[in-house]
Amino acid sequence: MPVQVKNPHSVLAALLNRPKDVKAIAMSPTLAESDQVWGRVAKLARENKIQIQSAKAVRPADKGERGDRGDGRVGIAEATILEKQPISCEELFADAQEKKGGKGLWLALDCLQDPHNVGAIFRAASFFGVQGILMTQERSAPLSSTVYDISCGGIETVPFASQVNLRQALEAAKEAGLWILGTSEHAHDSYLKIDRDRPWLLVLGNEEKGMRRLTEESCDLMCRVDPISAGTDAQGQVTSLNVSVAAGILISRFA
């Protein structure tokens, strides 16, 4: 199924990684000249013989979008891209022990339902060089246009697998040599106490309920992120973090 992508960085990443899956691009006539990233998109589209259709500029009052060209109108552009296909667990965890000298980081998303969170996690994962992401098929946000836009190209560069049974997938990760690290605000140990001397699969739970019980039982260790572990003197007024924010902190530690 195709997705409609409006973030130029996401469109550019698709053109760089799988240009044959970019089926159409619509762009206002002057946008390629006024915006550097869309300009690169237009150049790559021409090189790959992808037709660029003309999209009319609209006034901001008509659509709440940014990109004012200075004449009170907004440059509009989007691309139609086929969804990136998942890979198997075997491929996701292949040669895990050999990668990065027996270290490295993978992620597992246990029923995350907010596409903004999923997109933000893909973006952070790409930035820090995460090896791959394991996702659940049920009770999870689909990889929609929102995920593609928010990921800012991250979904194009981070391999991912989608599984019905997460617990079985975690066991497959263990067989491949990974250690399973769960996350919970109720965990006893700070993430700073966890060694970085092995390949980790970091599990992130649902926005409201956290990790499921069976998922937690599959973890080798559990950890938390809190202000005290981050070096401050006291707990703040807010007692928990958005899952994508917590993911960024943890990824920066273990990747």
C-alpha positions, 0 to 999 in steps of 0.5 A: 500500500502507498503512503503520502509523505510530506516531509522532504527529508523522508522523501529524500531518504526514500529516493536514496534507498529505494527510488523504484518505490517512489511512485509520484511526486507533486510539488509547487512550481517554485518550491524546488528553487526555494527549498534546498531539500525539496530541490535535492528531491527534484534532482533525484526524481529527474535522475530516476525518471520520476515525473514531478506533477505540479501542485498549486500553492495555497494560502495559509488560511486554507491549510494550516501548513508552514512554508510561506514563500513571502507572498502569503502563499505556502509551497505544497509538496508530497510524494506517493511511496510504497510502504517499506516491507519488513524483514524476518526475525532471522534477518534482523538478528543475523550475525548479531554477535559479529556486529560492532564487536559483539555489542550493538543495540536493537529495539523491540516496541511492545504495542506502541500505539501513537504513530508520533512516538513510533516515528520519533523512535525510528528517527532516534534509532537512525541517528544513533545507529540502532541495528534494527527494530522489532515490532508487534503486529497487533495493538500497534500503530501501523506504519502510516504517513505520519510515522514516515513524516515524523521519522524524518527518513529513519524508517528508510535506514533502520531495518524492522521486523513485524511479529505476531508473537513478541515473546517468541521473537525475543527468544529468537533474539536470545538464540542469536546472542542478544540480551533482553533489557526491559524498561519500566519506571518501577524497575529497581536499577538505573539504566546507568548501572547496566553494562554496555559490554554486550549486544542488547535488545531494548524493549519499550512498552505501551504508552499507557500500560508499559510492557506486558507481563509475558514480555517482562518475563522474557527480559534478562534485566530491567532498568528505569530512567529517572532524574536521580540516575541522570545526576540531579538531586531530586525527583521533579514534578513530572514523574514519567517520560513520554516513551519516545523521549525515554527511548532517545535517552536509552538509545544514546546510552546503549547504541 
